[in-house]
Each structure stands twice: as C-alpha cells, then as structure tokens.
Amino acid sequence: MKLSNIVAQFLVEQGIGHAFVVSGGASLHLIHSIAETKGTAYVCPQHEQAGAMAADAYARVTGGMGCAVATSGPGATNLITGICSAYYDSVPVLFLTGNVATFRAKGDTGVRQVGFQETEMAEMCRSITKYSVLVKDPYRIRYELQKAVAIAKSGRPGPVLVDIPDDLQRMDIDPAKLVEYSPEADAAKQVSPDQIRACVEALRGSRRPVLVYGWGIHLSHAEAEARALVKTLGIPVALTWAALDLYPFSDPQAVGGFGTHGIRAANFTVQNADLILSVGSRLDTKATGSPASSFAREAKVIMVDIDPAEINKFKRFGRHIDLGISNDARAFLQALTKAAKDVRFPDLQSWRERVAQWKARYPAVDPKYAAQRDVNPYWFVKQLAAQLGEGEVIVSDTGCALAWMMQAFEFKERQRFFHAFNNTPMGYGLPAAIGACFARPGKRTILVSGDGSLQMSIHELATIARHRLPVKILMFNNQGHGMVRQTQDQWLGSHYYATSVEGGLAAPDFVAVARAHGIEADTLELNADIKAKLARALAADGPAFINIVVDPKSRVQPQVKFGRPNEDGEPLLERAEFLSNMLVKPLPASLEKN
C-alpha cells in the first residue's frame, strides 16, 4: 500500500472531511491520495497561508481537527502565519508538508540546501506547534500521525506538523508492519476539593463578584456548564471577545466584553468587582490593561486555566493571583456548580441592579448614530445583528472591523463568532469564511472585514467564486488601516504614513474586483440604505459583497491608550486618554448624577 494512501485513510479515521491543499512537486502524492480516498476531499485555496487559515477555521467551527497540505520550501513556509494563529488560540490542526527525497536531504553536510526547495520545516515550526516531526522511517508514518493528533487534542490543544519526504510518500509498504502509537493516559480532570471549597468561601465572602469567561469554555465544550454556573450563582458574567457568543445580548447577567477595547458597562463591572473568578481566559494584556497590576485592583482573583504557565506569568507582571487552578474548564465548572447548589450566598441584588444601571446608561451604540447621513459603523453593526437569526456563523478580520463588531454586535442564541484573536493576522477573514462554509455545507457564513485586511487575502475571492460558497462579505472601507491610524493619532501626530491612500496604500475598485469573480456586489454609503442593501445581500443565492464606505476618521471608542494603566474612578468620561472609563471603586456621587 502506498504510504500517501495510508495518510489519506488516516484523515478519514479522524473525521477530517476536507483538507486545504496547494499543489507542488513534494505534495502531489499526498493530494492524489486524498482525492482518491472515499470519505475525505481536497479544497484548493489560492495560497498556502489561506489554506492554513481555512483549516484553522474548519477546526474551530466543527470542534474537531483541521488539515492543510503544502509542498516543500516556500509552500511549507507560507503556512507559518496560519500555524501561529492555531497555536496561540489552541486550535488542533494537522499540517502535512512534503519535503525533498531523503537521498537529496542535506543531512550533516553543513550546506544550506541540497534538494530543490529543501527547508527544515519541522525545526522551523517547533516553537509554534505542540509537536513537529520529520518522518524518516516509512513504517512509523502511522505512529507519527497518531502521536501528532493525540498531542494536538490533549491538554491545551494546538497545531501539529508532520513533514514527509517525497520518496517516502510514494513508497509501497506492508500495512501489517506499521508501528502504532499508544497514547499516554490523559491526566485526570478532577478538581481538588480544597480548591472548590476555597472558591465557594470566596464567593460567600464577596459582595461584588464577577465571573469572567474566555475561549477555553469553547475549547473544552463547556458552554452548557458555563451557563449552569451563572444560573446557580446569580452573578454577572463578563466575557472576553472569544467568548462573547456564549450569551445573547438580552441576557441580564451578561455584561459584555471588557478590556482595553471593551464596552463601558463591562469595564465598570470588572473594575468595581471585589472578586474575579476567571475561567478559560489567559487574562492577556488586552483584558487586564497595562500594567496588569491595574486590573481590578480591589478584587481577589481566582484564575482557572488548563495551562499553569498562564497563571504563573503574573508573578512577572505584577498582578497577584489569589488562587490559581490549573484544570480543564469543563471539569472545574461541573465541580463548582455541584458544590454551590446547596450553599447560601449573600444577597447580591444591589450589585446586580448597579450593573443593570451601567448597561442601560452606557449602551455601546448611541441612538444618535441612527440620525447620521453617512454610514456609522456602530449603527451598521447593530442593524446587522437585527437581521441575522439564531445559529449564524460570523467571522471577522482584525482591525476596526473586529472592534466595532465586538463592541456593538448584539448576539442571539446559538450564534458563533470566530477570529484568530491572539495572532490577529490581517487577511484571516476570507480564508476563515471558506473553512467555515466547508465545515457547514450549504449554510451561509457572514464575514465582516476591513479594506486593509481584505487586501491581504483578496485572491481568495476566486476560491469563494469557484465553489459558489454562500459567504456574505461585508467590508468596511475606511481607505486604509484605520486601527493603526488610531495609534498614529495617539503617538505620532496623526501622520498616516503607510496607513492611508495618501500615505502610500493602494485602493482598488473593490466592487469591480468582486464582480470580476462573478460575485454579486454593491456599495453602501448612507445609513438610510443599510436595512435594504443588507437584506438583499443576505438573501442572495451564493456569495455577496457590500463595500461599506465609512469616514476614514471613524475610530474605535471606547479604547484605552496603549500602555496606560486602568485609572482610578474619577468622573473623567470626556478625557481622550481614558476613553474606556475603567473604574476601580464605586462610582463617585458626582458621576452618578450625570
């Protein structure tokens, strides 16, 4: 049996229905075997980076494994940005690369390269994968594949890479002689009873507790358990951006996204808490602000994360973690909910009422935006949320488009939102939308992007057109890199070098480009036209594209100025350098009167 056929059959066993592949001399045998094996199929993106990102999104949406295939040399190295996205967001993806034949490998010669397009991909990717290996023995191919997938799915998930020389791919081997991998028993997911008791006691002693949920809730498939704990405790829950889709906007206990680009109500809640119980969030600098010591300064912090290094990092960054629990989010939530059911907790009605007041007083979308003539991005996002139903899948690119969505989108039940949150590469959106469509055949995917991000992967319009994928591309056109211009406003005197058309960027006719691919396209310039044009695009058969013209001066607000600590709770709502109003103590009476 040809070795590449064994690889293809392994994908079927893993439930990987689609592999995202770009052809090359060292990947052809893998691709041909995938094509000729029942139960899996290949998809051809226009670039390996897009293939890696599509595989990443495929894994996120299915909740299983993704797969991308590339040839040696530049084909393999083009995967790296997508590999990073999967690594930093803990997404299990199997990357398969071809390499030069073993008899052409440079070995210990000391030269840089012998075989054509030879690159040491396994070594290059060791720091951005959980496991990376160059296969040298053909009879260990199944062993290496099994080991890679087991590692990818265990503990904190992540991507793996298996590099297979060309001569091994085509080799005919006896399947009966294949070496098998015996995975180590997964570490027990039991939570320490003492730690659970400590959490219960902390909650009993708290008067302003807040739950924080992060991406780890989704990774551990603990959505139901997360909601059960909130219901049991009856306390507010603040969400990182990767977990915003856990709760519908209408839920009274969910306060929204917090952090440097969070909404005011959520930041008021977190910064005024006396106890933070964080589950499945690594509490990165976007969540805590800078320095980390300014985060919820009057609160005790209990942090639950499967990776102990994420908890221990705060010893370096100056924020004391009162109790760190290294455990699977689902196991922890189940244990705490069970322990809390018969416990009598303090009456938190006044705290819940205060949180409700903040939500009512500081809406993310100011009603006055509706009266503007030109498209207001916040108002557009609100109208988009109104038109989307339950169960939709939405993806986004980085930049203002992402921030506007995270601040203004009003989630409904069973909607899911995906982005490469920690690597945040421009150009992720189009490939991710492609991966999402193949993960949910026949169902539409909503993509919200910016013109700068779309330019990074605009070639993937061809892939969308080729398969007539029902991707609805909603592109904010602010003529450049708006989020970076906001940084230039703050630090560099509003000189928009390399971030605007005037500063050197190119700006094509996006509608013409979309139509050249056979995609229905339109331009939106007026607030009054949002409802009708959006409805037409969403109802279109197949892909659709809207070029949303927004003022280049449109900014993300609120936003904390980079490097500035989350300041004390003074009535300073108008201060430009303190746009998020991240308070540390109860609101002053003077502010309450405003």
C-alpha positions as CSV (number, residue, x, y, z in Angstrom):
1,M,0.0,0.0,0.0
2,K,1.3,3.4,-0.9
3,L,2.3,5.5,2.1
4,S,0.4,8.5,1.0
5,N,-2.8,6.4,0.8
6,I,-2.2,5.5,4.5
7,V,-2.1,9.2,5.3
8,A,-5.3,9.9,3.4
9,Q,-7.1,7.0,5.1
10,F,-5.9,8.4,8.5
11,L,-7.7,11.7,7.7
12,V,-10.9,9.7,7.2
13,E,-10.4,8.0,10.5
14,Q,-10.1,11.4,12.2
15,G,-13.3,12.7,10.7
16,I,-11.5,15.3,8.6
17,G,-13.8,15.7,5.6
18,H,-11.8,18.4,3.8
19,A,-8.1,19.1,3.5
20,F,-7.0,22.5,2.2
21,V,-4.2,21.9,-0.2
22,V,-1.9,23.7,-2.6
23,S,-0.1,21.5,-5.1
24,G,3.7,21.2,-5.5
25,G,6.2,18.6,-6.5
26,A,6.6,17.4,-3.0
27,S,2.9,17.3,-2.1
28,L,1.4,15.7,-5.2
29,H,1.3,12.1,-3.8
30,L,-0.5,13.3,-0.7
31,I,-3.0,15.3,-2.7
32,H,-3.7,12.5,-5.2
33,S,-4.3,10.0,-2.3
34,I,-6.7,12.4,-0.7
35,A,-8.5,12.8,-4.0
36,E,-8.8,9.1,-4.5
37,T,-9.8,8.1,-0.9
38,K,-13.5,8.0,-0.1
39,G,-14.5,10.0,3.0
40,T,-12.3,13.0,2.5
41,A,-11.7,15.6,-0.2
42,Y,-9.4,18.4,-1.0
43,V,-10.1,22.1,-1.4
44,C,-7.7,24.4,-3.4
45,P,-7.2,27.9,-1.9
46,Q,-5.0,30.3,-3.9
47,H,-2.2,30.5,-1.3
48,E,-0.9,28.2,1.4
49,Q,-1.4,30.9,4.1
50,A,-5.1,30.9,3.2
51,G,-5.1,27.1,3.3
52,A,-3.7,27.1,6.8
53,M,-6.2,29.7,8.0
54,A,-9.1,27.9,6.3
55,A,-8.0,24.7,8.1
56,D,-7.9,26.6,11.4
57,A,-11.4,27.9,11.0
58,Y,-12.6,24.5,9.9
59,A,-11.4,23.1,13.2
60,R,-13.0,25.9,15.2
61,V,-16.4,25.5,13.6
62,T,-16.5,21.7,13.6
63,G,-15.0,21.4,17.0
64,G,-12.7,18.7,15.6
65,M,-9.4,18.7,13.6
66,G,-8.5,20.7,10.6
67,C,-5.9,19.8,7.9
68,A,-3.8,21.7,5.4
69,V,-1.2,20.3,3.0
70,A,1.7,22.1,1.3
71,T,4.8,21.3,-0.7
72,S,8.4,21.8,0.5
73,G,10.3,25.1,0.7
74,P,8.2,28.2,0.1
75,G,4.9,26.2,0.1
76,A,5.6,25.0,3.6
77,T,6.9,28.3,4.9
78,N,3.8,30.0,3.6
79,L,1.8,28.1,6.2
80,I,3.5,29.7,9.2
81,T,1.2,32.6,9.9
82,G,-1.8,30.3,9.9
83,I,0.1,27.8,12.1
84,C,0.7,30.7,14.6
85,S,-3.0,31.5,14.6
86,A,-3.8,27.9,15.6
87,Y,-1.0,27.8,18.1
88,Y,-1.9,31.0,20.0
89,D,-5.6,30.2,20.0
90,S,-5.1,26.5,21.0
91,V,-6.8,25.1,17.9
92,P,-6.0,21.5,16.8
93,V,-4.9,21.4,13.2
94,L,-2.8,18.8,11.4
95,F,-0.3,20.4,9.0
96,L,1.1,18.0,6.4
97,T,4.1,19.1,4.4
98,G,6.1,17.4,1.7
99,N,9.9,17.6,1.7
100,V,12.7,16.6,-0.7
101,A,13.5,13.0,-1.1
102,T,15.7,11.5,1.7
103,F,18.6,10.9,-0.7
104,R,18.6,14.6,-1.5
105,A,18.4,15.9,2.1
106,K,21.4,18.0,3.2
107,G,21.9,16.0,6.4
108,D,25.1,16.9,8.2
109,T,26.9,18.3,5.1
110,G,26.9,21.8,6.6
111,V,25.4,23.3,3.4
112,R,22.2,25.3,3.4
113,Q,20.4,23.2,0.9
114,V,20.9,20.2,-1.4
115,G,17.4,19.2,-2.7
116,F,15.3,21.7,-4.7
117,Q,13.2,23.8,-2.3
118,E,14.6,22.0,0.7
119,T,13.7,23.6,4.0
120,E,13.9,22.2,7.6
121,M,10.2,22.8,8.3
122,A,10.0,20.6,11.3
123,E,12.7,22.5,13.1
124,M,11.4,25.8,11.9
125,C,7.9,25.2,13.4
126,R,9.0,23.6,16.6
127,S,8.2,26.7,18.7
128,I,4.8,27.3,17.2
129,T,3.4,23.7,17.3
130,K,2.8,21.2,20.0
131,Y,4.6,18.5,18.0
132,S,6.7,18.8,14.8
133,V,8.4,15.9,13.2
134,L,10.3,14.9,10.0
135,V,9.3,11.3,9.1
136,K,12.4,9.3,8.4
137,D,11.2,5.7,8.7
138,P,8.2,4.9,6.4
139,Y,6.9,2.2,8.8
140,R,6.5,4.9,11.5
141,I,4.2,7.0,9.4
142,R,1.0,5.9,11.2
143,Y,2.8,6.1,14.6
144,E,3.8,9.8,13.9
145,L,0.3,10.7,12.7
146,Q,-1.4,9.1,15.7
147,K,1.1,10.7,18.1
148,A,0.6,14.1,16.4
149,V,-3.2,14.0,16.7
150,A,-3.2,12.7,20.2
151,I,-0.9,15.6,21.3
152,A,-2.9,18.1,19.3
153,K,-6.1,17.2,21.2
154,S,-4.7,16.6,24.7
155,G,-4.4,19.2,27.5
156,R,-4.3,22.6,26.0
157,P,-4.9,21.9,22.3
158,G,-2.9,23.2,19.4
159,P,-1.5,22.5,15.9
160,V,1.0,19.8,14.9
161,L,3.1,19.3,11.8
162,V,4.2,16.1,10.1
163,D,6.9,16.6,7.3
164,I,7.0,13.7,4.9
165,P,9.8,13.3,2.3
166,D,8.7,12.8,-1.3
167,D,10.3,9.3,-1.7
168,L,8.6,8.1,1.4
169,Q,5.2,9.3,0.2
170,R,5.3,7.1,-2.9
171,M,6.8,4.1,-1.2
172,D,4.9,0.8,-1.2
173,I,4.8,-0.6,2.3
174,D,3.2,-3.5,4.1
175,P,0.4,-2.1,6.4
176,A,0.8,-5.1,8.7
177,K,4.3,-3.9,9.6
178,L,3.3,-0.4,10.5
179,V,4.2,0.8,14.0
180,E,1.3,2.0,16.1
181,Y,1.3,4.7,18.8
182,S,0.0,4.0,22.2
183,P,-1.1,7.3,23.7
184,E,-0.4,8.1,27.3
185,A,-3.4,8.3,29.6
186,D,-4.8,11.8,29.7
187,A,-4.2,13.5,33.1
188,A,-7.2,13.2,35.4
189,K,-9.6,16.1,35.1
190,Q,-10.6,16.0,38.8
191,V,-10.5,19.3,40.6
192,S,-9.1,19.5,44.1
193,P,-11.9,19.5,46.7
194,D,-9.9,22.0,48.7
195,Q,-9.8,24.4,45.7
196,I,-13.5,24.1,45.2
197,R,-14.1,24.8,48.9
198,A,-11.8,27.9,48.6
199,C,-13.9,29.1,45.6
200,V,-17.1,28.7,47.5
201,E,-15.8,30.5,50.5
202,A,-14.5,33.4,48.3
203,L,-17.9,33.7,46.7
204,R,-19.7,33.6,50.1
205,G,-17.5,36.5,51.3
206,S,-17.9,38.6,48.2
207,R,-20.4,41.4,47.6
208,R,-19.4,42.4,44.1
209,P,-18.4,39.1,42.4
210,V,-17.9,38.8,38.6
211,L,-17.4,35.7,36.5
212,V,-15.0,36.0,33.6
213,Y,-15.4,33.5,30.7
214,G,-12.9,33.0,27.9
215,W,-12.1,31.0,24.8
216,G,-11.3,28.0,27.0
217,I,-15.0,27.5,27.6
218,H,-15.5,26.7,23.9
219,L,-12.3,24.6,23.7
220,S,-13.4,22.4,26.5
221,H,-17.0,22.2,25.0
222,A,-18.3,23.6,28.4
223,E,-20.9,26.0,27.1
224,A,-23.7,24.3,29.0
225,E,-21.7,24.0,32.2
226,A,-20.7,27.7,32.0
227,R,-24.3,28.8,31.8
228,A,-25.3,26.4,34.6
229,L,-22.8,28.0,37.0
230,V,-24.0,31.5,36.2
231,K,-27.6,30.4,36.8
232,T,-26.6,28.8,40.1
233,L,-24.6,31.7,41.4
234,G,-26.7,34.5,40.0
235,I,-23.8,36.8,39.5
236,P,-22.7,39.0,36.5
237,V,-20.5,37.4,33.8
238,A,-18.0,39.4,31.8
239,L,-16.7,37.9,28.5
240,T,-13.5,38.0,26.6
241,W,-14.0,38.6,22.9
242,A,-13.6,35.0,22.0
243,A,-16.4,34.1,24.4
244,L,-18.9,36.9,23.6
245,D,-21.1,34.5,21.7
246,L,-21.8,32.5,24.9
247,Y,-24.6,34.7,25.8
248,P,-27.4,36.5,23.9
249,F,-27.3,40.3,24.3
250,S,-30.7,40.1,26.0
251,D,-29.4,38.1,29.0
252,P,-29.5,40.3,32.1
253,Q,-26.5,38.6,33.7
254,A,-24.1,39.1,30.8
255,V,-22.4,42.5,30.8
256,G,-20.5,42.2,27.5
257,G,-16.8,42.4,26.6
258,F,-14.3,44.1,28.8
259,G,-10.7,45.3,28.5
260,T,-8.8,47.9,26.6
261,H,-11.3,47.8,23.8
262,G,-14.3,46.8,25.9
263,I,-17.6,48.5,26.5
264,R,-18.0,50.8,29.4
265,A,-20.6,48.7,31.3
266,A,-18.4,45.7,31.3
267,N,-15.3,47.6,32.3
268,F,-17.2,49.3,35.1
269,T,-18.3,45.9,36.4
270,V,-14.9,44.3,36.2
271,Q,-13.0,47.2,37.7
272,N,-15.5,47.6,40.6
273,A,-15.5,43.9,41.5
274,D,-14.3,42.6,44.8
275,L,-13.9,39.1,43.4
276,I,-12.9,37.9,39.9
277,L,-13.5,34.3,39.1
278,S,-11.9,33.8,35.7
279,V,-12.5,30.5,33.8
280,G,-10.9,29.6,30.5
281,S,-9.2,33.0,29.9
282,R,-5.5,33.6,29.9
283,L,-6.2,37.3,31.0
284,D,-4.0,38.8,28.4
285,T,-2.9,42.4,28.3
286,K,-6.0,43.3,26.2
287,A,-8.1,42.1,29.1
288,T,-6.1,43.5,32.0
289,G,-4.8,46.7,30.6
290,S,-1.2,47.9,31.2
291,P,0.2,47.4,33.7
292,A,-1.5,44.2,34.8
293,S,-1.4,45.5,38.4
294,S,-4.1,48.0,37.5
295,F,-6.6,45.2,36.7
296,A,-9.5,45.0,39.2
297,R,-7.2,46.4,41.9
298,E,-9.7,45.9,44.8
299,A,-10.6,42.4,43.7
300,K,-9.3,39.0,44.7
301,V,-8.6,37.0,41.6
302,I,-9.2,33.3,41.1
303,M,-7.9,32.1,37.8
304,V,-8.8,28.7,36.2
305,D,-6.7,27.8,33.2
306,I,-5.6,24.4,31.8
307,D,-2.1,25.8,31.2
308,P,-0.3,26.5,34.6
309,A,2.2,28.8,32.8
310,E,-0.7,31.2,32.0
311,I,-1.4,31.5,35.7
312,N,2.3,31.8,36.7
313,K,3.1,34.5,34.3
314,F,1.5,37.1,36.6
315,K,4.4,36.7,39.0
316,R,6.4,38.5,36.4
317,F,3.8,41.1,35.5
318,G,2.8,42.3,38.9
319,R,-0.7,41.2,39.4
320,H,-1.2,38.8,42.3
321,I,-3.4,35.8,41.6
322,D,-5.0,34.8,44.9
323,L,-5.8,31.3,43.8
324,G,-4.6,29.6,40.6
325,I,-6.3,26.4,39.5
326,S,-4.7,24.5,36.6
327,N,-7.6,22.4,35.3
328,D,-9.9,21.7,32.4
329,A,-12.7,24.4,32.3
330,R,-15.5,21.8,31.9
331,A,-14.4,19.7,34.9
332,F,-14.0,22.8,37.1
333,L,-17.4,24.2,36.2
334,Q,-19.1,20.9,36.9
335,A,-17.4,20.6,40.3
336,L,-18.1,24.1,41.4
337,T,-21.7,24.1,40.2
338,K,-22.3,20.9,42.1
339,A,-20.7,22.3,45.3
340,A,-22.6,25.6,45.1
341,K,-26.1,24.2,44.7
342,D,-26.8,23.9,48.4
343,V,-24.8,26.9,49.6
344,R,-26.5,30.0,50.9
345,F,-24.7,33.0,49.2
346,P,-25.1,36.7,50.1
347,D,-27.9,38.7,48.6
348,L,-26.4,40.4,45.6
349,Q,-29.5,42.3,44.4
350,S,-28.0,45.8,44.9
351,W,-24.8,44.7,42.9
352,R,-27.0,43.3,40.1
353,E,-29.0,46.5,40.0
354,R,-25.9,48.6,39.7
355,V,-24.6,46.5,36.8
356,A,-28.0,46.8,35.1
357,Q,-27.8,50.6,35.5
358,W,-24.5,50.7,33.8
359,K,-25.7,48.6,30.9
360,A,-28.7,50.9,30.5
361,R,-26.8,54.2,30.9
362,Y,-23.8,53.4,28.7
363,P,-25.1,51.5,25.6
364,A,-22.4,50.5,23.1
365,V,-24.4,52.1,20.3
366,D,-25.5,55.7,20.8
367,P,-29.1,56.1,19.5
368,K,-28.0,59.4,17.9
369,Y,-25.9,57.4,15.4
370,A,-29.2,56.5,13.6
371,A,-29.7,60.1,12.6
372,Q,-26.3,60.4,10.8
373,R,-26.4,60.7,7.0
374,D,-23.3,58.7,6.2
375,V,-22.8,55.1,7.3
376,N,-21.9,54.9,11.0
377,P,-20.1,51.6,11.6
378,Y,-21.6,51.1,15.0
379,W,-25.1,51.6,13.7
380,F,-24.4,49.3,10.8
381,V,-23.3,46.5,13.2
382,K,-26.5,47.0,15.2
383,Q,-28.6,46.7,12.1
384,L,-26.6,43.6,11.0
385,A,-27.3,41.9,14.4
386,A,-31.0,42.7,14.0
387,Q,-31.1,40.9,10.6
388,L,-29.2,37.8,11.5
389,G,-31.0,34.8,13.0
390,E,-30.1,32.2,15.6
391,G,-27.4,29.7,14.7
392,E,-25.5,32.0,12.3
393,V,-21.7,31.8,12.0
394,I,-19.8,35.1,11.8
395,V,-16.1,35.6,11.2
396,S,-14.1,38.8,11.2
397,D,-10.7,40.2,10.3
398,T,-8.6,42.2,12.7
399,G,-8.7,46.0,13.0
400,C,-11.6,48.4,13.4
401,A,-14.0,45.9,11.8
402,L,-13.3,43.4,14.7
403,A,-13.5,46.0,17.4
404,W,-16.8,47.5,16.1
405,M,-18.3,44.0,16.0
406,M,-17.1,43.2,19.4
407,Q,-18.4,46.4,20.9
408,A,-21.7,46.7,19.1
409,F,-22.9,43.3,17.8
410,E,-25.9,42.0,19.8
411,F,-25.6,38.2,19.8
412,K,-28.6,35.9,19.7
413,E,-28.9,32.3,20.8
414,R,-26.6,29.7,19.2
415,Q,-24.7,32.3,17.1
416,R,-20.9,31.7,16.9
417,F,-18.2,34.2,16.2
418,F,-14.7,33.3,15.1
419,H,-11.5,35.2,14.7
420,A,-7.8,34.4,15.2
421,F,-7.9,36.5,18.4
422,N,-4.3,36.2,19.7
423,N,-2.3,36.3,16.4
424,T,-4.8,38.6,14.8
425,P,-3.4,38.5,11.2
426,M,-4.8,40.8,8.6
427,G,-6.3,38.6,5.9
428,Y,-7.7,35.9,8.2
429,G,-11.3,36.6,7.4
430,L,-11.7,35.4,3.8
431,P,-9.9,32.1,4.3
432,A,-11.7,31.6,7.6
433,A,-15.1,32.1,5.9
434,I,-14.1,29.5,3.4
435,G,-13.2,27.0,6.1
436,A,-16.5,27.7,7.9
437,C,-18.5,27.1,4.8
438,F,-16.9,23.7,4.2
439,A,-17.4,22.9,7.9
440,R,-21.2,23.6,7.5
441,P,-22.1,22.6,3.9
442,G,-24.9,24.6,2.4
443,K,-25.1,27.1,5.2
444,R,-24.0,30.7,4.9
445,T,-21.2,32.4,6.7
446,I,-21.1,36.1,7.5
447,L,-17.7,37.9,7.0
448,V,-17.1,41.3,8.5
449,S,-13.8,42.7,7.2
450,G,-12.0,46.0,6.5
451,D,-10.5,47.0,3.2
452,G,-6.9,46.7,4.5
453,S,-7.5,43.2,5.8
454,L,-9.3,42.1,2.7
455,Q,-6.4,43.2,0.5
456,M,-4.2,40.7,2.3
457,S,-6.2,37.7,1.0
458,I,-8.3,39.2,-1.8
459,H,-7.2,36.3,-4.1
460,E,-9.5,34.0,-2.1
461,L,-12.5,35.6,-3.8
462,A,-11.6,33.2,-6.5
463,T,-12.0,30.2,-4.2
464,I,-15.4,31.5,-3.0
465,A,-16.5,32.0,-6.6
466,R,-15.2,28.6,-7.7
467,H,-17.3,26.8,-5.2
468,R,-20.2,29.3,-5.1
469,L,-19.9,29.5,-1.3
470,P,-22.6,31.4,0.5
471,V,-20.2,33.9,2.1
472,K,-21.7,37.3,2.7
473,I,-18.7,39.7,2.6
474,L,-19.3,43.0,4.5
475,M,-16.3,45.2,4.1
476,F,-15.8,48.5,6.0
477,N,-13.9,50.7,3.5
478,N,-12.2,53.4,5.5
479,Q,-9.4,53.8,2.9
480,G,-6.7,52.1,4.7
481,H,-5.6,50.8,8.1
482,G,-8.0,52.6,10.5
483,M,-6.9,50.9,13.7
484,V,-3.2,51.7,13.1
485,R,-4.2,55.3,12.2
486,Q,-5.8,55.5,15.6
487,T,-2.4,54.6,17.1
488,Q,-0.8,57.3,14.9
489,D,-3.3,59.7,16.3
490,Q,-2.3,58.8,19.9
491,W,1.5,58.7,19.4
492,L,2.7,60.1,16.1
493,G,0.9,63.3,15.5
494,S,-1.7,61.9,13.1
495,H,0.8,61.4,10.3
496,Y,-0.7,58.5,8.3
497,Y,2.4,57.1,6.7
498,A,1.7,53.6,5.2
499,T,-1.8,53.5,6.6
500,S,-3.8,55.6,4.1
501,V,-4.2,56.0,0.4
502,E,-2.4,59.4,0.7
503,G,0.3,57.7,2.8
504,G,1.1,55.1,0.2
505,L,-1.5,52.4,0.2
506,A,-3.3,51.2,-3.0
507,A,-7.1,51.1,-3.1
508,P,-8.7,49.1,-5.9
509,D,-12.3,49.3,-7.0
510,F,-13.5,46.5,-4.7
511,V,-16.9,46.2,-6.2
512,A,-15.3,45.7,-9.7
513,V,-13.0,43.1,-8.3
514,A,-15.8,41.2,-6.7
515,R,-17.9,41.4,-9.9
516,A,-15.0,40.2,-11.9
517,H,-15.1,37.0,-9.9
518,G,-18.9,36.7,-10.6
519,I,-19.9,37.8,-7.1
520,E,-22.9,40.0,-6.6
521,A,-21.6,43.3,-5.3
522,D,-22.9,46.7,-4.2
523,T,-21.7,49.9,-2.4
524,L,-23.3,51.2,0.8
525,E,-22.8,54.9,1.6
526,L,-25.9,56.1,3.6
527,N,-27.3,55.0,6.9
528,A,-30.8,55.1,5.4
529,D,-29.8,52.3,3.0
530,I,-28.4,49.9,5.4
531,K,-31.5,47.8,6.0
532,A,-32.5,47.3,2.4
533,K,-29.0,46.6,1.0
534,L,-28.1,44.3,3.8
535,A,-31.3,42.3,3.4
536,R,-30.6,42.0,-0.3
537,A,-27.1,40.7,0.2
538,L,-28.1,38.3,3.0
539,A,-30.9,36.8,0.8
540,A,-28.7,36.4,-2.3
541,D,-28.1,32.9,-3.7
542,G,-24.4,32.2,-3.2
543,P,-21.8,34.8,-2.3
544,A,-22.5,38.6,-2.0
545,F,-20.3,41.6,-1.3
546,I,-21.0,45.0,0.2
547,N,-18.5,47.8,0.0
548,I,-19.4,49.8,3.1
549,V,-18.0,53.3,2.8
550,V,-17.2,54.9,6.2
551,D,-15.4,58.1,7.1
552,P,-11.6,57.5,7.3
553,K,-11.7,59.3,10.6
554,S,-14.1,56.8,12.2
555,R,-12.5,55.4,15.3
556,V,-13.0,52.7,17.9
557,Q,-14.4,54.2,21.1
558,P,-14.0,53.4,23.9
559,Q,-10.4,52.4,23.8
560,V,-7.6,52.7,26.4
561,K,-4.5,54.4,25.1
562,F,-1.8,51.7,24.7
563,G,0.5,51.4,27.8
564,R,-1.8,53.5,30.0
565,P,-2.9,51.9,33.3
566,N,-6.6,51.5,34.0
567,E,-7.1,54.6,36.0
568,D,-8.9,55.4,39.2
569,G,-12.6,56.0,39.2
570,E,-12.8,59.8,38.8
571,P,-15.6,61.4,36.7
572,L,-13.4,61.8,33.6
573,L,-15.7,60.5,30.9
574,E,-14.5,63.0,28.4
575,R,-10.8,62.5,28.7
576,A,-9.3,61.3,25.5
577,E,-6.6,59.2,27.1
578,F,-9.2,57.4,29.3
579,L,-11.9,56.5,26.8
580,S,-12.9,53.3,28.4
581,N,-13.6,54.7,31.9
582,M,-12.2,51.6,33.6
583,L,-13.1,52.3,37.2
584,V,-11.5,50.8,40.3
585,K,-14.0,51.8,43.0
586,P,-17.8,52.5,43.2
587,L,-18.9,55.4,41.1
588,P,-18.5,58.8,42.7
589,A,-21.7,60.6,43.5
590,S,-20.8,63.4,41.0
591,L,-20.7,60.8,38.2
592,E,-23.9,59.1,39.3
593,K,-25.7,62.4,38.8
594,N,-24.5,62.8,35.2
